[in-house]
Amino acid sequence: MELLLIVILPFLGIFLPVLLERHGRLASSFAAAVAPLLGLIILLWLAPRIFAGEVLLVSQPWLTQLGFNLSLRLDGLSFLFALLILGIGLLVILYARYYLSQREAIGRFFAYFLLFMGAMLGVVLSENLLLMLTFWELTSLSSFLLIGFWSNNSEARQGARMALAVTGGGGLALLAGILLIGHIVGSFELSVVLASAELIHTHALYPVALVLVLLGAFTKSAQFPFHFWLPHAMSAPTPVSAYLHSATMVKAGVFLLARLYPALAGTDLWFQLVAMTGLATLLFGAFMALFQHDLKGLLAYSTISHLGLIVLLLGLDSQLSNVAAVFHIINHATFKASLFMAAGIIDHETGSRDLRRLSGLWKYMPHTAVLAMVASSAMAGVPLLNGFLSKEMFFGETLQEALEGSFFNWMIPVAATVAAVFSVAYSLRFIHDVFFNGEPRKDLPNYPPHEPPRYMKVPVEVLVFLCMLVGMLPAYTVAPLLAVAAQASLGGALPEYSLAIWHGFNFPLMMSCVALVGGVLIYIGRKPLFRWYEALPKWNARELFEQAVQRLVAAATWLTALLENGSLQRYLALLLLSALVLTVVTLAPMPQLVGDRPLTPLDGITALGMLVLAVSSVLTAVFHRQRLIALLILGVGGLMVALAFARFSAPDLALTQLVVEVVTIILLMLALYYLPSVSPPESSSLRVLRDLLLAGAGGTMIGMLAYAVLTRGYDTGIAEFFLANAVSGGGGTNVVNVILVDFRGFDTLGEITVLAIAAVGVIAMLDGLRMVNPTCDPQGRRWALAKNPLILMTLSRLLLPLALLISAFIFLRGHNLPGGGFIAGLITAVALALQYIANGVAWMEQRMPLNYQRMAGAGVLIATFTGLGSLVFDRSFLTSAFGHFELPLVGEVELATAMLFDLGVYLTVIGATQMMLVNLGKLALSPPASREIH
């Protein structure tokens, strides 16, 4: 229960900041902090159990046949990430309170923020991989909203689209990879997957599954060559950058690698893909960061580089490298989030993030300068700060890889040192160019700059203090958290390691000294480097991406214009042609058409019915331009279909077909009233020939398929199951009705929901539409003046109570005999439609003021609540209950909850049908006598 609360609290708190925004920004900020604060309290309350080595699991079966369960897991690794998500999230909420201007919709910002926070918590706390993937995609959607929060800025919109496209594409690859892992292991539960490493490694699909999973992780964590979206996401508000792009979203990819490490790591392919990708990203990001003139751009590329460092560590074939990766995840989250907040303060108080315009801010912002310098030093790996410790471990692991591997492996420590040199250089540039390097420029948008509000610096102070505390007292601060997180990532015992500040004079220390000295030298001699960089060919990832999107849109527009030219005939022709090709290709390997089952003997009555049906179908096509005649002939075909159902012992289908035929004819008559009685010829001879060939081929194919099916056995066990369990499981002898309201009740619920939505759609389309009544037929004969014939009015009023009585009879008997809510609803709808036709809309609305919209909605709700009622008794959704009861004067009767579900079907059918019929009937206006429709 506690794990569930941690995940759902941010979702429950989404609306609080929006609702309280009217009471001020402070109230909205406090409302936004409630959910993460409560979640953090619950998490810390569970901390002793996690530090004791316990793994907390909560599981609720859901879609068990798909392996999709609502399962949550809290171990050391998920505890660490949940702590970062909630802890840094609270600090960012406080920071955003002062960062966002008075004009910003702060309530909406916090709503998006909590949505993303809940999604990230779902990712790290999911035990089921499919559930994790669901939250994974939600992080992409919610980050799109946060990155594009300043929607009036085109760069923000483009950056949001780019981030969504890249991470969403990676999510599709991850979906395929997870499905393959589930196929290999036989389960999507992490506990099973993590224990099946050998089975996964030896399976033929392991390389494919690994590549797909890595694509998902690499796109999310901005690994080369998918790194380009992260710098262009810097158009987001700085609180978003501090949260998404340092502590949470970009960490989701490395979390996935650390989480699946026991199941997927340990192979040469893992080392080649993960370590080499991380190494390339580490170098590229460190190099590019030095040359960025935008302050947040520098931090973005440095984030890419540090993410590459973590991925490289996870790719090395060493357990201690995994510990170092987890350690650097902690350290990077603290110093990078504080740096982004410091950059936001600088931008907020000066109005600029351009390093070429910023200088000498130490004089005006000394407190901010100290905080930024400490955080930058931690990023550079200066001793006595947390970044130094994890970088020392990183250097040690790259050296170990070189000593134990081939000569090629020596490139890893060399590249690591080069990247560290650039890390020191760009960190020094952040410090010197912003706070020193001369006097402040007076052309800054906000001059003179000054310190921000006191509480805006508190989040930065907290994070910088953690950088110093962990750097100086690691064994007393971060050691227990690192141990449980690394142990959960490794899936076994921890290797020996030390978090001491001093390990003596060794190679990692030498590498750190080389990095510090080399970084200073590169920064001092940066001008030739900058001139060389400026001379390089330039390319803009956002522009290239937007060009690719525009080309894709142009290609889609061309293809759409080619296929969708507004011709229904073309659409049907393409559909039939595709179906024919697919059917032929699929059935071509079939050895013979005819099976060994004899056909049912054909009697004369059946043959006559088939002949009438065939003739009516042909005549409908012949007279299709004379719409009224074609409609009448079509009705004959529908009647013959109903008789065919009755002939082959399907009374429920026969009744349904009859009533549906009546309703359809009425509906078409109302529509045809406003259309010409005769349509002009539109098809050319070639098109007629095409349609004839397609129709002939389609008919031949359907006939052959029907013949092949009818001459083969169809014993699949499904029919026997329904026949055997209709009474015992559903309490009814009418198997068709029991299937509809019990065994396949979820399908029926979906169908009536679609029916209600379709009726609402009809109302929306007809709203405001006015048609002109025709005054005469095409031959010039005027319509009768009497709109409501007396005979029809009299007979309809006599038939109404009889029809309602039959409808009630059909409804009540449906669970055991042919009938049910659907048929009964159609009978009632026909009876009511007859009243409208005979007496007019005004007469009916005066005497029977029924709200059909509410009736349809009530039907869907009744059916839904009937299904939910079974959950109260710990049964599956839409499980029906039934029993036999003795009633006075009546005797024994059977009552079932399925009758309530059927009542929902009954009301939905009446409401939806009448919504469509009545609104079509209301279209008429009284036109001038000379106005006609041809």
N, C-alpha and C positions, 0 to 999 in steps of 0.2 A: 504493500500500500504506500509505503514511504517513497519508493522509487517512482511509482506512478504519479504521486503528487509532485515530485521534483520536475517531471517532464511536463505535466499539464498545467502547472501553476502559471508559467508565462503565457500560455494560450488563454487561460481564464482571465489573466490580467490585461489582455490586449485593449479592452474597451474602457478600462478605468481612466487612463490619461486623456483619452478623447472626451469622455464625459465630464471630467473635472477641469478641462482646459478653460472653460468659461469662468472658473473661479480663480484663474491666475496660473502663471507658469510654474510657480512654486508648488501649487497643489497638484498640477499635472505631473511634475517631476517626482513628487512623493508617491503619487499613485503608480508611476512606472517602476519605482523601486520596491514596492510591496512584494510583488511576486518573486523577483530574484532574491530578496532578503529572506523571505520565508523558505525558499528552496535552499539557500545557503545554510540556514539554521538546521534544516532537516539533514542536509549532507554532512554537516559537522557533527550532528548527533549520531550519525552512522559511522563516523570516522574510527572510533575505537575498534569496531568489529572489522573494518577493512585493514587497519594496521595490525590486527591480530592474525591476518592471513585468511579471513573468511571471504567467500564469494557469495554475494546475495543474488538470488535468482527469483524472478516472479514471472509466471507464465499463465496465460489464459488462451486455451485453444480457440481458434477462429476458423479460418479456411484450412481445415486440417488436410483435405485432399490435395491442396496446393502446397502444403508445408508452411503456410503463412500463419504464424501464431503471434499473439500480442505478448512477447517475451521481453523482459528487461533484465539487465545484468549490471551489477556494481562490483567491480574489483579494483585493484590498485590503479590500473591504467585509466579506466573510465572515471574513477574518483579524481585523479589528477586533472583530466580534461574538464570534468564538471566543475571542479574548483576554479579553474581558469575562466571558464565561461561565466559562472555566476559572480566570482569575485571581481574580475576585471570589468564585467558587465555593470556591476553596481558603480564602480569608479567612473566608467564612461557616462552613465546616466547623470551623475553629479557634474561631470565636466560639460556635458551637452547642455545642461541647464543654463550655463553662462555663455557657451559658445554660440548657440543659435540666437539670431537676432529676434527682436520683438515682432517682426513681420512674419517669421517662420511659423508654420503650423506644427508646433512642438508636440501636440497631442498625437497627430498623425505620425510624426517621426518616431515617437516612443512606441506606438502601436506596431509599426514595421519592425522596430528594434526588438520588441518582445516576441514577435512572430519568428524572427530569425533565431533568437535565443532559444526558444522552445524547440525549433528544428535542430539546432546544434546539440542540445541536450538529448534529443531523441536519437541522433546519430551515435553519440558516444555511449549511451546507456542501453542500446538495443542488443538483445541476445539473439534475435532472429535477423538473419541477413536481409530478408525481404522487407522487414519493418525498417531496418537501418537504411535501406535504399529509398524507401518512401520519404523518410526524413531528409535523406541526402538531396533528393530532388527539391524538397521544400526549402532547403537552404539556398539553392540556386535561385528559386523564384523570389524568396524574401530578400536576398542580397541584391537582386535586380531592382526591387523597389527602393532599397536603401541607397544603392549607388546612383540611381536616377532620381533621388529625392528632389534635387533642384531641377525639375523637369523643364524649366524655362531655359536651361543651359543646354545647348546642342551637344557640347562635349560630354556632359553628364549622361544624356540620353544615349549617345553612341557608345560610351564606355559601359553603360549598363547592358546594352544589347550585345556587345562583344563578350562581356563576362558571362551572360546567360547562354550565348551560343556555344562558347568553348566549354564551359563547365557542364552545360546540358548535354552536349555531344559526348563528353566523357562519361556522363551519367548513363547514357544508353549503352556505351561499351561496358561499363561496370555491371549493368543489368545482365548483359549476356554472360559476362564472366561469373557472376554469382549463380546464374542458372546452371552453368556448366559445373561449378563446384557442388551445387546441390545435387546435380545428376550423378557426379562421381561418388559423393559421400552418401547420398540417400537422405539427406536432411539439410535444412537451412539453419539449424540451431548452432550457435558458435561453439557450445560445449562439445558437440559432435565433430564439427569441422576442425577445431583446433587439435583434437585427439586423433585425427586421421591423416597426419602428415605423410606417412609412408604410402598410404593408399593413393593420395593425390599425386605425389611425386612420381609414382610408377605408372600412372594412368596415361594413356595415349593422348588425352585431351589436356594434360597439364600445361604444355606450352601455350596453347590457345587461351586457356582460362587465365593463365598468368599474365599474358600480354593484355588481355581485355581488362583485367582488374587494375593493372598498372596504368593503363590509359585513363581510367577513371581517377586514380590517385594523382597522376602527374598533371592532368588538366586542372584539378582542384587546387593543387599546391603550386601551380605556376612553374612547372619544371620545363626546361628547354626541350623541345621547341614550342611549348605551349605557354611560354612565360609572358607573351606580349599583352595579354589582357590586363595583367595586374597594374602596370604603370598607368594605363589609360582609365583605370577605375579610380584614380586619385582625384577625379573631378567630384567625387562624393564629398559630403561634409567630413571634416577631420575626425569627429567622433566615430564615424563609420570606418574610416581608415584605421583608427587606433584599435578598433574592436575586430572588424572583419579581417583586415589585412596584416595583422600581427599576432593576434591571440586566438582567433577562432576559425573563420572560414578557410583560410589558406592552410591552417593546421589540420583540417579534416582529411586531406590527402595523406599527410604523414601519420595521422592517427590510424588510418586504414592500413597502412603498411606495418605499423607497429602492432596493430590488433591481429592481423593475419600472419604475422611473422612466424609463429610456430608451425603454421600449416603450409606456407608457401616458400619460406626461405630455406637456405641450406643447399641450394643447387648451383651449378655453374651458370645456368641461365639467369637465375635470380641475381647473381653477382654481376654478370655482364650487363644486364638491363638496368638494374637499380643503381649499382655503384657508378657505372659510366654516365648515366643520365644525371645523377647527383653531382658528379665531378664537373661535367660540362656546365651545368647550371651554376655551380659554385663559382667557377672562373668567370663565366660570362656576366653574371650579376655583379660580381665585385668590380670587374673592369668597367662596366657601363655606369655603375653608381658614381664613380669619380667624376664623370663628365656631365652629369645632369645639373642644369642650372635651377631647376625647380626644386625647392626644399623637399617636398613630398615625393617628387620623382626620385631624388637621391635615396630617400628611405624606402621607396618601393623596390628599386633595384637591389638595395642592400637586403631587403626581405627575401627577394628571389635568391640571392646568394646564400643567405643563412638557411633557407629551406633546402637548397641544394646540399649544404653541409650536412643537414640532418638526414636527407635521403641517402647521401654517400655513406654515412655511418651505418644506416640500416642495411645497406647493400653489402658491407664488408662481412667476410666470413669469420665473425668473432662475436662471442656473447658480450664481451666488454664494450664493443662498439655500439651494441644496442643500449647498454646503460648510458654511454656517452650521448647517444641520440636523445634519449628521454631527458637527460640532464640539460641538454642544450634547448630542448623544447621549453622547459621551465624558464631558463635564463632569457632566451630570446623573447618570450612573451612579456617579461617584465621590462627589459630595457627598451624593446621596440615600441611597446604601447606607450611608455613614458616619452619616448622621442617623438612619436606622432603627436601626442598631446602638446609637447613643447613647441613643435612646428606649428600646430594650430594656434597656440598662444601668440607666437611671433606674427603669424598671418593676421590674427584677430586684432593685434595692437598696432601693427605697422601698415596693414592693408596690402602686403606684398609677400610672396614666397620666392621671389627671384633672388638667387644668391648674388647676382651681379649688382643688385640695388641695395642689398642688406650689408651693413658693416657697423662696427662700433656700438652695438646695442648693449654692451656691458655697462656703459655709462648710464643708461636709462632703465635697464632691466637686469640688475645684478642677481636678484634671486632666481629668476628664470634661467639666467646664464649658468649659474652654479648647477642647477638641476640638469640642464641639458648637457653640460660638460661631463657630469658624472655618468649619465646614461650613455653618452657617446663613447666615453672611455670604457665602459662595460662592453659596448659593441665592438670596440677595437681590441679587447682582450688585455686591458691594463691590469696588472696585479692588484690584489686586494678587492677586486670586483668580480661578480659572478661569471661574467663572460670569460674571464681569464681561466677559471677552473675547467669549464667544459671545453674550451679550446685546447687546453693542455691535454685533456683526455683525447680529444680529436687528433692532435698531433701524434700522441703516443700510439693510437690505433692505426694511423696511416703508416707509421714507421714499422709497426708489427706486421702489417700486410706486406710491406716491401721486403722485410727480412725473411718472411715465410714463403713468399711467392717468387715469381720469375723476375727477370730484369725489367720486364714491362711494368711490373708493379711499383718500381721506384718512381714512376711518373706521378703516383698518387701523393706521396709526401711532398714532392717538389711542387706539384700543382697546389696542394694545400697551403704551402708556405707563400707561394705567389699570391693566392687569393687573400691570405691574411695580410700581406703587404698592402694590397689595395684597400682592404678593410680599414687598416690604420689610416691610410691616406684619405679616404672619403670621410672617416670619422673626424680627422683633424680639419678637413675642409669645413665640415659642419660647424665645428667650434670656432675656428679662426675667422672664416669669412663672415660669419653672422655676428659674432660678439666682439671681434677685434678688427684688425685690418683697416684701421683708419677711423675717421669720424663718421657718425651717422649722416646719411644723405638727407638733405632737406626737401628733396622732391618726392619723398615717400607719401603715399596717399594719406597716412595718419602721422602727422609730425607735430610735436615730438612724441615718440612712443613712450609708453609707460607700462608699469606692471599691471597684470590683469587683476580682476577681483580676487580677494583672498581665497575663497573656497574653490576657485577655478584651478588653483595650483595644488590643492590638497591631493587629488588623484595622482599627480606627477610626483609629489613628495612621497606618497606611500610607496609607489613603485620604485623610485630611486632608493628609498631607504631599504627596500627588500634587496635591491642589487648590491648594496653595501653590506647588509647583514649576511646574506648568503655568501658573498665573497670573502668575508672575514671569519664567519663562524659557520661553515657549511655543515660540519658534523652535528651541530646543535640546532640547526634550523631545517635544512632541506633533506638531510640524510634519510629520515624515516619515509618521507613521501617519495623520494627517488627510489628507495629500495622496493616498496610495495608496487610502484608503477612499473619499474623495470622487470620485477619478477613476474607480474601479470603479462607483460609484453613477451618475455622470453618463454613463458609457459613452463618454467622449471626453476631449479635452484640458481641463485645469483653467483657469478664469478667473484673472485676476490678483487677488490678495488679500494682505493683510498681517496678520501676527500680532503686530505691535508693541504694546507696552503703551500707548503714547501716540501718538495720531493728531492731536493739536492740539485746539483749541477748535472743535467742529463740532456739528451737530445731534444725532447719536447721543449725544455726551457731555452735551449739554443735556438730552436725554430721560432719561439715567441720573441726572443731578442732580435733575431733577423727580421721578423715581421715588423716590430716596432721601429727599428732603425731604418729599414727599407721604406716603410710607409712615410716616415718623416722626410727622407731624402726625395721620395717621389713627389711629395707635396711641395717641397722647396723648389724642385725643378719642374713644376707642373706646366709652366707656360709653353715650353716647346711641345710637351705632350698635348696640350689643348690645341695648339696650332695644327699639329699632325692630325688630331681627331677631327677638327673642323674641316680639314681637306678631304676626309673620307666621303664616299658617296652616301647620301642620306636617304633613308626610307622611313616612312611613317606607318606604323602598324595599323593605326586607326584608319588612315586613308586607304590602305590596301584592303583592309577588312570591309570597309564601306563600299569600295569598288567591287569586291567579290559579291557582296550582298546585292548590289544593284544589278550586276550581271545575272545573278541567280533569279532576281525578280523579273528581269527582262526575258530570260529564257522561260520562266513559268508563265509570263503573260503571253508569249508567243505560242506556247504549247496549249494554253487555255483557249486562245483564240482559234487555234487549229481544231481542237476537239469540241469546244463548247461555243457553237455559233448561234445558239438560240433555237435550233431545229430539234424538236422532240423525236422526229423520225431518225435523225442521225444518232442521237443518244441510244435509242432502242436498237438501231442496227448494230452499233458498236458493242452494245451489251450482249445481244444475241450472238454476234460473231465471236466474241471472246468466250462466251459460255460454250459454244460449239467446239471451238479449238481446244479448250481445256478438257472438255469431256472426251473428245476423240483421243487426245494425247494420253489421258488417264486410262481409258478403257481399251486402248489399242492392244496391250499385252494379253487381254482376256482371251483364253483359248477358243471358246465357243459362246455363241449368243444364247442358245437354248439350253435350259437346265433339264434336270431329270424329273421335275415335278409336273404332273399332268394338270392341264388347265381345267377350270370349272366348266362343265357342259353349258352350252349356250342355248337358252330357251327362247321361244318366239317373242314373249313380252319384253325380255331384256334386249333382244336384237332390235325390236321396234323402238324402244327408248333410246338406244344408242344411235339409231338412224335419225330420230327426231333431233337429238342433241347435235349430231353432225350437220344436219341440214340447217338448223337454226344458227349454228356457228358460221356456216358459209353465207347464209342470207344476211347475217349481221355485217359481214365484210362487204357483201354486194351493195347493201343499202346504207352503208355507213354515212353517206352524205345527207341522207334524209333522216335526220336525227330522231324524230319521234318514232318512225317505223323501226329504225334500228334498235331503239330502246325497248320497244314492245317485243321484238324478236329475241333480244338479249334476255328479257324476262322469261321467255319460254325455255331458253337454255338453262337459266338458273333453276327453274322448276324441275327440269329433267335431272339436274345434278342432285337436287333434294330427293327425288324419287330413287336415284341410284344409291344414295346413302341408305334409304329405307330398305331397298332391295337387298343390300348386303349387310343388313343387321347393324346399322348405325343410327338408331332413332334420335339420339341427342344431336348428331350432326345434321340429320334431316330437318329437325325442328329449327335448329339455328340457321340453316341455309334458307329455309322458307322465310323466316322473319327478317333475316338480313337482306334477302332479296326485296322484300316489301319496302324496308327502310331505304335501301339503295335506290329503288325506282322513284320513291317520293323525292329523295334528295336530288336525283338527276333531273326529275321533272321541274323542280323549282329552279335549278340552274339553267336548264334548257329554255325556260320561259323567257329568259333575257337574251338568248342567242338566236341566230337565224335558224329557221326550220330546215333550210337546205344550205350546206356549205359549198362554196365553189371548188372546182377541181384545182389542186395545187401541185400534184405530182407529175413529173415528166414520165415519158415511156421508159426511160432507163431506170428511173427510181422505182417505177412499178415493177419492172423486171427484177431489180435488186431485192425489193421487199418480197416478191413472190418466191424467189430462190431461198431467201433467208427463212421465210415462213415454212416453206416445204422442207428445208433441211432441219429446222427446229422441230417441226412436227414429226418428221421421220425419226429423229434422234430420241425424242420423248417416247415415241411408240416402241422403239427398239429397247430402250431402258425399261419401260414398263413390262414388256414381254420377257426380258431377261430376269427381272425381279419376280414376276408372277410364276415363272417356271423353276424357281429355286426356293429352297426352304428359308424361312425367316425366323427360326427359333433362336432368339438371342438371350432368352432368360428374363428380359425386361417385362414382357407381357405376363409371364407366369408369376413374376414377383408381385405385380400390381393385383392380379386376380387372387393370389393367395393372401395378400395383406390388406385388401380393401376393407374387409369387415373388421378384422382384428386390429388393424392399425389406424383406420380412418373412420370406422363405425358406419359405413355405408355400403350398400350392395350395387349402387350405380358407380362402376369403376371410373368412368369418364369424369364424373363430378368429383369423386374423391381425389383423383389425380389433380384436378384444377384447384381445389381448395385446400388440399393437404400435401400430397407428395410433391407437387410442383406449384405450391401456393406462391412461392417467391416470384415465379414467372408471371403468374396471374396478377400479382400486385404490381409488377412492373408494367404489364399490359394496360391495366386500368389507369395507371398513372400517366402513361403515354396517351391514352385516349382522352383523359381530362386535359392534358397539356395541348393536344391537337385541337380540342374544342375551343380552348382559350385562344389558340393561334388563329382559328377561323374568325372569332369575334374581333381580334385585333386587326386582321386583314380587312374585314368588312366595315370596321368603324369609320364613319364618315363617307362611305361609298354610297352613292345614290344612282339608281338605274331608272331609266324611263320605261314605263309600261308600254308594250306594243298595243296598238288599237285595232289591228286587223292582221289576218294571216297573209302569207305571201301572195295568195290569189285575190286579195282585196276584200275578203269577207270579214266583216267586223265581228269582234268578240261580243259575246252575250253581255247585256247590261247588268244582269243579276249576278252579283259577285258571290252570293251565298244562296244556292238553290235550296228551296224549301224542303224537297224530298231528302236531300243529303243532310240538311240540318236536323230533320226529325229522326232519320235513321241513326245518325252519329250519336245523338243523345241517348237513344235506346241501347246502342252497342257499347257505350262507355262502361257502364257498371258490369255488363257481361264480360267485357275484355279484362277489366280489373279483377273480376272474380277468377277468370281463367289464369291470369297472371299470378295471383296469389296461390292458386292450386299448383301451377307449374313450379313456383318457387318452393313451396313446402315439400313437394314430393321429390325434389331434385336430388337429394342425397341417396335415395334408394331406387328411384325410378327416373326415366328420362325427364329432364327438366333442369332447373337450377337458376341461379341469380341472373346469369347472362341472358338466357332465353326469356325469362320472366321480365327482365328490364326492357328487352326489345319489344315484347308484346305490349307492355304499358306505353312505351314510346310511340308505337304505331297507333294505339288508341288515342293518345293525346294529340298526335300529329293530325289524325282524322278530325278531331275537334277544331284544330286551328284552320284546317283547310275548309271545313264546312261552315264554321261560324265566324272566322276572322280572328285576327290577333287581338283586337281591342275587346271583343266579347269574352275571349278566354282570359285575358289579363284582368278583366273586371271581376270575373267569377272564380278564377283559379289563379290568384297572384302568387305563383311559385317562382322562387329564385333558383334557377337551374345552376348558376355558378356555385352557389353555396351547397346545393344538393350534390353536385359532382365532387366538390371539395370534401364534404362530409363523408361521402362514400369512400374516398381514398383514405381519409383519417380513420374511419371505422375499421377498414381492412388492416391498416397499419397497426392500430392499437390492439386489434385482435392478435396479431402476430407478436407484439411486444408483451402481451399478457402472459404468454408462455414463459418468458424470461423470468417473471416473478416466481414461477414454480420450478426454476432451475431446469427448464427444458429448452430445446433449440427453438429459434425464432420460427413462428408460424406452426408450431406443433399443436394439433387440435386435441381436445379432450371430448369425450362423449360418455353417455350413460343412459340407463333405462329407469324411468320414473313412473310411479302410479299417480294418476290425477283423478280426482273425484268425477264420477259420471262419464269419464272418458276412458279410463283404464290405463294400461301400460303404454307409454310413449317413449320414444328415443329423442334425446336432446343432445346437440353437439355444438361446440363453439364454432365449428365450421359454418353454421347457419349465420353467425354474426359476420364472418368474413364474406359469405355469399350476399348478405345484406349490403355490405359495402360495394360489392360488384354491381348489385341491382341498382343502387342509387347512382353510382358513377355512370352506368350505361344510360339511365334515363336522363340524368343531367347533361351529359356530354352530347347525346343525340339531340335533345331538344334545344340545346344552345346553338347547334349548327342549323337545325331546321327552322327554328323561330327567327334567327337572325337573317337567314336567307329570305324568309318571308317578309321581313320588314324593309327590304330594299326598295320596294316600289314607291314611286311618287306619282302624283296625278299630273300627267303631262298635257300639253296642248293637244287638241284633237288631231291636228295634222302631223304630230310627231310620231314616227314609226321607227322600228328597228328592222333592218334588212340584212 
